């Protein structure tokens, strides 16, 4: 049975066909772009860009690089100078990410999320980061408060965190029923077509049902010290199921 302890191995197994699977999910890439744009919108740049060092960004749980691509394109569209580190616990998924074309300002590192955020040295960074992005990661993490605390410490004053995640706990009954119906009628069958031996997509269904409610995760963000917490859902059938959380580390934090 797949759990938070062995989910990285499950992603290793499906890595060669993972991009095909998400390509079958209408809106997947558009939703990532919306969330990445939300990250870049809050990155304050008070001086001319040419006079500032590159913005340091972390894409935590980057998988095969789709979320990293969304962050990259958002930063490029805003005309920012940047350096992005994509990190994931699945070496197989990172192999897929590294095989794609990237500018020199993007690199990838393998490691558990909780270990990654605890070390600037591990990330090869001398200074705090300006922004962190985590898409579809937190329901795969057992110690969510510990990870949020680590991200808070890793961010510089005024740094921005954006989390994109499914959440149906505490929602109306029909929302949970819709999620279950879509999983068993579409996601799990398609997952079996692309990766017949994998149980990952059944785990996806269960992990979303057991994840925090929106309010619980908002409370975690405030408990970690973040402020200005915002939550937005997406349009379409995933409205009320897929949410983007945006928060900021106070500019006056010690």
C-alpha positions as CSV (number, residue, x, y, z in Angstrom):
1,X,0.0,0.0,0.0
2,X,1.3,3.4,-0.9
3,X,1.8,5.8,2.0
4,X,3.6,9.1,2.6
5,X,6.7,7.1,3.5
6,X,7.0,5.3,0.1
7,X,5.2,7.6,-2.3
8,X,8.5,8.7,-3.9
9,X,9.1,5.1,-5.0
10,X,5.6,5.0,-6.6
11,X,6.4,8.2,-8.5
12,X,9.7,6.6,-9.7
13,X,7.6,3.7,-11.1
14,X,5.3,5.9,-13.2
15,X,7.8,8.6,-14.1
16,X,8.4,7.6,-17.8
17,X,4.6,8.0,-18.5
18,X,3.7,10.7,-16.0
19,X,3.7,13.6,-18.5
20,X,1.3,11.6,-20.7
21,X,-1.0,11.1,-17.8
22,X,-1.2,14.8,-16.8
23,X,-1.6,15.7,-20.5
24,X,-4.9,13.9,-20.3
25,X,-6.0,16.1,-17.5
26,X,-7.6,19.2,-19.1
27,X,-6.6,22.3,-17.2
28,X,-3.6,20.8,-15.4
29,X,-1.0,23.1,-17.0
30,X,-3.3,26.1,-17.0
31,X,-3.9,25.7,-13.3
32,X,-0.1,25.6,-12.7
33,X,0.4,28.7,-14.7
34,X,-2.3,30.5,-12.7
35,X,-0.7,29.6,-9.4
36,X,2.8,30.5,-10.7
37,X,1.5,33.9,-11.8
38,X,0.2,34.4,-8.3
39,X,3.7,33.8,-6.9
40,X,5.4,36.2,-9.3
41,X,2.7,38.9,-8.7
42,X,3.8,39.2,-5.0
43,X,7.6,39.3,-5.6
44,X,8.3,42.9,-4.9
45,X,11.1,44.5,-7.1
46,X,11.4,48.1,-6.0
47,X,14.5,48.9,-8.0
48,X,15.3,48.6,-11.7
49,X,15.7,44.9,-12.4
50,X,19.2,45.3,-13.9
51,X,20.5,46.7,-10.5
52,X,19.3,43.7,-8.5
53,X,20.7,40.2,-8.0
54,X,18.6,37.3,-9.5
55,X,15.5,36.4,-7.5
56,X,16.0,33.0,-5.9
57,X,13.0,30.6,-6.3
58,X,12.3,27.1,-5.0
59,X,9.9,24.7,-6.7
60,X,9.4,22.1,-4.0
61,X,8.0,18.8,-5.2
62,X,8.7,19.7,-8.8
63,X,8.1,16.2,-10.2
64,X,8.8,16.0,-13.9
65,X,9.2,19.8,-14.2
66,X,5.7,20.9,-15.2
67,X,5.5,23.2,-12.2
68,X,9.0,24.4,-12.7
69,X,8.1,25.3,-16.3
70,X,5.1,27.3,-15.0
71,X,7.3,29.3,-12.6
72,X,10.0,29.8,-15.2
73,X,7.5,31.2,-17.7
74,X,5.8,33.4,-15.1
75,X,9.2,34.9,-14.1
76,X,10.2,35.4,-17.8
77,X,6.9,37.1,-18.6
78,X,7.4,39.5,-15.7
79,X,10.9,40.3,-17.0
80,X,12.6,39.1,-13.8
81,X,16.2,37.9,-13.4
82,X,15.9,34.6,-11.5
83,X,17.5,31.4,-10.4
84,X,15.2,28.4,-9.8
85,X,15.9,25.2,-7.9
86,X,13.5,22.4,-8.6
87,X,13.5,19.7,-5.9
88,X,11.8,16.4,-5.5
89,X,12.1,13.1,-3.6
90,X,11.6,11.0,-6.7
91,X,14.8,10.5,-8.7
92,X,12.8,9.0,-11.6
93,X,10.7,12.1,-11.9
94,X,13.8,14.3,-11.8
95,X,15.3,12.3,-14.6
96,X,12.3,13.3,-16.7
97,X,12.7,16.9,-15.7
98,X,16.4,17.1,-16.4
99,X,15.8,15.6,-19.9
100,X,13.9,18.7,-21.0
101,X,15.4,22.0,-22.2
102,X,16.1,24.6,-19.5
103,X,18.1,27.8,-19.3
104,X,21.2,27.8,-17.1
105,X,19.2,29.6,-14.4
106,X,17.3,26.4,-13.6
107,X,18.7,23.3,-11.9
108,X,17.3,20.3,-10.1
109,X,18.1,18.5,-6.8
110,X,16.8,15.3,-5.3
111,X,15.8,15.0,-1.7
112,X,12.9,14.8,0.8
113,X,11.1,18.0,1.2
114,X,11.7,18.2,5.0
115,X,15.4,17.8,4.5
116,X,15.6,20.2,1.6
117,X,14.1,23.2,3.4
118,X,16.3,22.7,6.5
119,X,19.5,23.6,4.7
120,X,20.6,26.5,2.5
121,X,23.8,24.6,1.9
122,X,21.9,21.6,0.5
123,X,20.2,23.9,-1.9
124,X,23.5,25.6,-2.8
125,X,22.1,29.0,-1.7
126,X,24.0,31.6,0.3
127,X,21.0,33.9,0.9
128,X,17.3,33.4,1.7
129,X,15.0,32.7,-1.2
130,X,12.4,35.1,-2.4
131,X,9.7,32.7,-3.3
132,X,8.7,29.0,-2.9
133,X,6.2,27.1,-5.0
134,X,4.7,23.7,-3.9
135,X,2.1,22.1,-6.2
136,X,0.5,18.8,-5.2
137,X,3.0,18.2,-2.5
138,X,1.6,18.7,1.0
139,X,-0.8,15.8,1.1
140,X,2.2,13.6,0.5
141,X,3.9,15.0,3.6
142,X,3.3,13.6,7.0
143,X,4.8,16.5,9.0
144,X,3.1,19.4,7.4
145,X,3.7,21.9,10.2
146,X,7.4,21.0,10.2
147,X,7.7,21.6,6.5
148,X,5.9,24.9,6.7
149,X,8.2,26.0,9.5
150,X,11.2,25.1,7.4
151,X,9.9,27.0,4.4
152,X,9.2,30.0,6.6
153,X,12.8,29.9,7.8
154,X,14.1,29.5,4.2
155,X,12.3,32.5,2.9
156,X,13.7,36.0,3.3
157,X,11.7,38.8,4.9
158,X,8.7,39.5,2.7
159,X,9.2,36.2,0.8
160,X,6.2,34.5,-0.8
161,X,4.9,31.0,-0.6
162,X,2.3,29.5,-3.0
163,X,0.8,26.1,-2.4
164,X,-1.5,24.4,-4.9
165,X,-3.4,21.4,-3.5
166,X,-6.6,19.4,-3.7
167,X,-8.8,19.7,-0.6
168,X,-12.3,18.3,-0.1
169,X,-12.4,17.8,3.7
170,X,-15.1,19.9,5.3
171,X,-16.6,20.6,1.9
172,X,-20.2,19.8,0.9
173,X,-20.9,16.1,0.4
174,X,-21.4,16.5,-3.4
175,X,-17.8,17.9,-3.7
176,X,-16.3,14.7,-2.1
177,X,-18.7,12.6,-4.2
178,X,-17.6,14.4,-7.4
179,X,-13.9,13.8,-6.6
180,X,-14.6,10.1,-6.0
181,X,-16.6,9.8,-9.2
182,X,-13.9,11.5,-11.3
183,X,-11.2,9.4,-9.8
184,X,-12.9,6.0,-10.3
185,X,-14.4,6.9,-13.7
186,X,-11.5,8.7,-15.3
187,X,-8.3,9.2,-13.3
188,X,-7.7,5.7,-12.0
189,X,-8.7,4.0,-15.4
190,X,-6.4,6.4,-17.3
191,X,-3.7,5.8,-14.8
192,X,-4.0,2.0,-15.3
193,X,-3.8,2.5,-19.1
194,X,-0.5,4.6,-18.8
195,X,1.0,2.6,-15.9
196,X,-0.8,-0.7,-15.6
197,X,1.0,-2.0,-12.5
198,X,0.9,1.3,-10.5
199,X,-1.3,1.9,-7.5
200,X,-0.4,5.6,-7.5
201,X,-3.7,6.9,-8.8
202,X,-5.7,5.0,-6.2
203,X,-3.4,6.6,-3.6
204,X,-4.2,10.0,-5.2
205,X,-7.9,9.5,-4.5
206,X,-7.4,8.5,-0.9
207,X,-4.8,11.2,-0.2
208,X,-7.1,14.0,-1.3
209,X,-10.0,12.6,0.9
210,X,-7.7,12.5,3.9
211,X,-5.9,15.9,3.4
212,X,-6.6,19.0,5.5
213,X,-9.7,21.1,5.0
214,X,-9.0,24.5,3.4
215,X,-9.4,26.2,6.8
216,X,-7.1,23.7,8.5
217,X,-4.3,24.4,6.0
218,X,-4.9,28.1,6.3
219,X,-4.5,27.7,10.1
220,X,-1.3,25.8,9.6
221,X,0.1,28.7,7.5
222,X,-0.8,31.3,10.1
223,X,0.6,29.0,12.8
224,X,4.0,28.8,10.9
225,X,4.1,32.6,11.0
226,X,2.8,33.5,7.5
227,X,0.6,36.5,7.0
228,X,-1.7,37.8,4.2
229,X,-3.0,34.3,3.5
230,X,-5.3,34.1,0.5
231,X,-7.1,31.1,-1.0
232,X,-8.5,30.8,-4.5
233,X,-10.2,27.9,-6.2
234,X,-10.1,27.2,-9.9
235,X,-12.9,27.3,-12.5
236,X,-14.6,24.2,-14.0
237,X,-15.4,20.9,-12.5
238,X,-12.5,21.3,-10.0
239,X,-14.0,24.4,-8.4
240,X,-14.1,23.8,-4.7
241,X,-11.7,20.8,-5.0
242,X,-8.4,22.4,-6.3
243,X,-7.1,25.4,-4.3
244,X,-4.2,27.8,-4.5
245,X,-2.9,29.1,-1.2
246,X,-0.8,32.2,-1.2
247,X,1.0,33.7,1.9
248,X,3.8,36.0,2.8
249,X,6.6,36.0,5.4
250,X,6.3,39.3,7.3
251,X,8.8,41.8,6.1
252,X,9.8,42.6,9.7
253,X,10.3,39.0,10.8
254,X,13.4,38.3,12.8
